[in-house]
Amino acid sequence: MTTPGRLVGVGLGPGDPDLMSVRADRLIRGARHVAYFRKAGRPGRARTSIDGMLPEGVTEFAMEYPVTTEIPLDDPAYNATLSAFYGDVCAHLRDLVMGGAEVVVPCEGDPFFYGSFMHLHARLKDRIPVEIVPAITGMSAAWTATNRPITWGDDVLSVLMATLPEDVLAARMAEADALVVMKIGRNMDRVRRALRTAGKFDRAWLVECAAMEAQRVMPLLEAEGRAVPYFSIVLVHGRGRRP
């Protein structure tokens, strides 16, 4: 019988190759099979992040999302379509690993932090060997880009998705001492209104494409009316206890 290989979710960090871990770099450069997520017709950010790192002769498997924003998130067809997609790619990955292959899956940020790899892990962790290589998250790179600590002392930090209903966003924002708001994109106006309702708009910062070439950092007050890319994060720094 063939000894199973393993599936390895490799965190690439926020975008700057210098912020990739030594272990991640070693696994990417030594990969014989690499699988990555992408939108149909696009190379995929995880794949472009490792351009020039993969060895010659590597076998690539592009996992193309059947939908991204074409169907509303609350439409039952959205979950059904994605569930079938994950089932298909997991069957392929399982066959590779059971055949003895080590399959490296490069992941933007950290594999266990709002990433697509989590859906592979949930389906395969009890069926094949699966390992995780953690990484610096995009939010950590974002608050570092502001050159200000995100929390002090006993500050409570909340990480919110901009896709939440506006009233829920405002309520959670009001409760927290420090904030990270992710998945901005087309939800920017909702985030602005919720921050104003919570009384935190004047303290908010916008970081676009943290740790990438296109990085931009500014107080949110200076970004009024600005359309922002998907890889944007809004921050409110804590002001808690300090010596």
C-alpha positions as CSV (number, residue, x, y, z in Angstrom):
1,M,0.0,0.0,0.0
2,T,1.1,3.6,-0.7
3,T,1.9,5.6,2.3
4,P,-0.3,8.8,2.3
5,G,1.4,12.1,1.7
6,R,0.0,15.2,3.3
7,L,-1.9,18.4,2.6
8,V,-0.2,21.5,3.9
9,G,-1.9,24.9,4.2
10,V,0.9,27.4,4.0
11,G,0.3,30.9,5.3
12,L,2.0,33.5,3.0
13,G,1.5,36.5,5.3
14,P,0.0,39.8,4.2
15,G,1.8,40.2,0.9
16,D,5.4,41.2,1.4
17,P,7.6,38.2,0.6
18,D,10.0,39.4,3.4
19,L,7.2,38.7,5.9
20,M,6.8,35.1,4.9
21,S,8.1,32.6,7.5
22,V,11.2,30.5,6.8
23,R,9.2,27.4,6.9
24,A,6.7,28.7,4.4
25,D,9.4,29.7,2.0
26,R,11.0,26.3,2.3
27,L,7.8,24.5,1.6
28,I,6.9,26.6,-1.4
29,R,10.3,26.3,-3.0
30,G,10.3,22.5,-2.5
31,A,6.8,21.9,-3.6
32,R,6.0,19.2,-6.1
33,H,2.3,19.7,-6.1
34,V,0.7,23.1,-5.4
35,A,-3.0,23.9,-5.3
36,Y,-4.4,27.4,-5.0
37,F,-7.7,29.3,-5.0
38,R,-8.5,31.8,-7.7
39,K,-11.4,33.5,-9.4
40,A,-12.0,32.2,-12.9
41,G,-10.0,34.2,-15.4
42,R,-7.6,35.6,-12.9
43,P,-4.2,34.2,-11.7
44,G,-5.1,34.4,-8.0
45,R,-3.3,36.5,-5.4
46,A,-1.9,33.5,-3.6
47,R,-0.4,32.2,-6.9
48,T,1.0,35.6,-7.9
49,S,2.5,36.0,-4.4
50,I,4.8,33.0,-5.1
51,D,5.8,33.8,-8.7
52,G,9.5,32.8,-9.2
53,M,9.5,30.6,-6.1
54,L,8.1,27.3,-7.4
55,P,10.6,24.7,-8.6
56,E,10.7,23.6,-12.2
57,G,8.3,20.8,-13.0
58,V,5.8,21.5,-10.2
59,T,2.3,20.3,-10.8
60,E,-0.3,23.0,-10.3
61,F,-4.0,22.7,-9.5
62,A,-6.1,25.8,-9.7
63,M,-9.2,25.7,-7.6
64,E,-11.5,28.2,-9.3
65,Y,-14.4,29.6,-7.3
66,P,-17.7,29.0,-9.2
67,V,-19.1,32.2,-7.6
68,T,-17.8,35.1,-5.7
69,T,-20.1,38.1,-5.7
70,E,-22.5,37.0,-8.5
71,I,-25.0,35.6,-6.0
72,P,-26.0,37.3,-2.7
73,L,-24.6,35.7,0.4
74,D,-28.0,35.0,1.8
75,D,-29.2,33.2,-1.3
76,P,-29.4,29.4,-0.6
77,A,-27.8,28.8,-4.0
78,Y,-24.6,30.5,-2.8
79,N,-23.9,28.0,-0.1
80,A,-25.1,25.1,-2.2
81,T,-22.8,26.1,-5.1
82,L,-19.7,26.6,-2.9
83,S,-20.4,23.4,-1.0
84,A,-20.4,21.4,-4.2
85,F,-17.2,23.1,-5.3
86,Y,-15.4,22.3,-2.1
87,G,-16.6,18.7,-2.3
88,D,-15.1,18.4,-5.8
89,V,-11.7,19.9,-5.0
90,C,-11.4,18.0,-1.8
91,A,-12.0,14.7,-3.7
92,H,-9.1,15.6,-6.0
93,L,-6.8,16.6,-3.2
94,R,-7.6,13.5,-1.2
95,D,-6.8,11.3,-4.2
96,L,-3.4,13.0,-4.6
97,V,-2.5,12.7,-0.9
98,M,-3.7,9.1,-0.7
99,G,-1.4,8.4,-3.7
100,G,1.6,9.6,-1.7
101,A,1.8,13.3,-2.8
102,E,2.5,16.3,-0.6
103,V,0.2,19.0,-1.7
104,V,1.1,22.6,-0.7
105,V,-1.8,25.1,-0.6
106,P,-0.5,28.7,-0.4
107,C,-2.9,30.9,1.5
108,E,-3.1,34.7,1.8
109,G,-2.6,35.8,5.4
110,D,-3.0,33.0,7.9
111,P,-4.8,29.7,6.8
112,F,-7.1,29.7,9.9
113,F,-8.1,33.4,9.7
114,Y,-11.1,33.9,7.4
115,G,-9.4,31.9,4.7
116,S,-10.7,29.4,2.1
117,F,-8.3,26.8,3.3
118,M,-10.5,26.3,6.4
119,H,-13.2,24.7,4.2
120,L,-10.7,22.1,2.9
121,H,-9.4,21.5,6.5
122,A,-12.9,20.9,7.8
123,R,-13.7,18.3,5.1
124,L,-10.3,16.5,5.0
125,K,-8.7,16.7,8.5
126,D,-10.2,13.3,9.5
127,R,-9.5,11.6,6.2
128,I,-5.9,12.5,5.3
129,P,-2.9,14.1,7.0
130,V,-3.3,17.8,7.1
131,E,-0.8,20.4,8.5
132,I,-0.9,24.1,8.9
133,V,1.8,26.7,8.7
134,P,0.7,29.9,10.4
135,A,1.5,33.4,9.2
136,I,1.3,37.1,9.9
137,T,-2.3,38.3,9.3
138,G,-3.3,41.2,7.1
139,M,-4.7,43.1,10.1
140,S,-1.4,42.9,11.9
141,A,0.3,44.4,8.9
142,A,-2.4,47.0,8.7
143,W,-2.0,48.3,12.2
144,T,1.8,48.2,11.9
145,A,1.4,50.4,8.8
146,T,-0.3,53.1,10.9
147,N,2.8,53.2,13.2
148,R,0.4,53.0,16.2
149,P,-0.3,50.1,18.6
150,I,-3.8,48.7,18.1
151,T,-4.3,47.9,21.8
152,W,-3.2,49.1,25.3
153,G,-3.6,47.5,28.7
154,D,-7.1,46.0,29.0
155,D,-8.4,47.1,25.7
156,V,-10.9,44.8,24.1
157,L,-10.2,44.3,20.3
158,S,-13.1,43.4,18.0
159,V,-12.6,42.0,14.5
160,L,-15.7,42.7,12.4
161,M,-16.8,41.9,8.9
162,A,-18.1,44.8,6.8
163,T,-20.6,42.4,5.4
164,L,-22.6,42.5,8.7
165,P,-25.9,44.4,8.8
166,E,-25.2,48.1,9.6
167,D,-27.0,48.1,12.9
168,V,-25.0,45.1,14.1
169,L,-21.8,46.7,13.0
170,A,-22.6,49.9,14.9
171,A,-23.5,48.0,18.0
172,R,-20.3,45.9,18.0
173,M,-18.2,49.0,17.2
174,A,-19.7,50.9,20.2
175,E,-18.9,48.0,22.6
176,A,-15.2,47.6,21.6
177,D,-12.2,49.6,22.6
178,A,-10.2,48.9,19.4
179,L,-11.5,47.8,16.1
180,V,-10.5,45.9,12.9
181,V,-13.0,46.0,10.1
182,M,-12.3,43.6,7.2
183,K,-13.9,42.8,3.8
184,I,-14.5,46.5,3.1
185,G,-14.7,46.9,-0.7
186,R,-18.2,47.8,-1.7
187,N,-19.3,48.0,1.9
188,M,-17.3,51.2,2.7
189,D,-20.3,53.5,3.0
190,R,-22.0,51.1,5.5
191,V,-18.8,51.1,7.6
192,R,-18.6,54.9,7.6
193,R,-22.2,55.2,8.7
194,A,-21.8,52.6,11.4
195,L,-18.6,54.2,12.8
196,R,-20.4,57.6,13.0
197,T,-23.3,55.9,14.8
198,A,-20.8,54.4,17.3
199,G,-19.0,57.7,17.8
200,K,-15.7,56.3,16.5
201,F,-15.5,57.7,12.9
202,D,-13.0,60.5,13.8
203,R,-10.5,58.0,15.2
204,A,-10.7,55.6,12.3
205,W,-7.9,54.8,9.9
206,L,-8.0,53.2,6.4
207,V,-5.2,50.9,5.2
208,E,-5.4,49.7,1.7
209,C,-3.3,46.6,0.5
210,A,-1.3,46.4,3.7
211,A,2.3,45.2,3.2
212,M,1.8,45.2,-0.6
213,E,3.2,47.5,-3.3
214,A,-0.1,49.3,-3.5
215,Q,-0.2,50.1,0.3
216,R,-1.9,53.3,1.2
217,V,-2.5,54.6,4.8
218,M,-4.7,57.5,5.8
219,P,-7.2,58.7,8.4
220,L,-10.6,57.7,7.3
221,L,-11.6,61.4,7.5
222,E,-9.4,62.0,4.5
223,A,-10.9,59.1,2.5
224,E,-14.5,60.5,2.3
225,G,-16.2,59.3,-0.8
226,R,-13.2,57.2,-1.8
227,A,-13.8,53.8,-3.5
228,V,-11.5,51.3,-1.8
229,P,-10.1,47.9,-3.0
230,Y,-11.2,44.6,-1.4
231,F,-8.0,44.3,0.5
232,S,-8.7,47.2,2.7
233,I,-8.9,47.3,6.5
234,V,-10.4,50.0,8.7
235,L,-8.9,50.4,12.2
236,V,-9.7,52.2,15.4
237,H,-6.8,52.1,17.9
238,G,-7.4,51.4,21.5
239,R,-6.7,54.1,24.2
240,G,-6.5,51.9,27.3
241,R,-4.4,51.7,30.4
242,R,-0.7,52.3,30.1
243,P,2.2,53.2,32.5
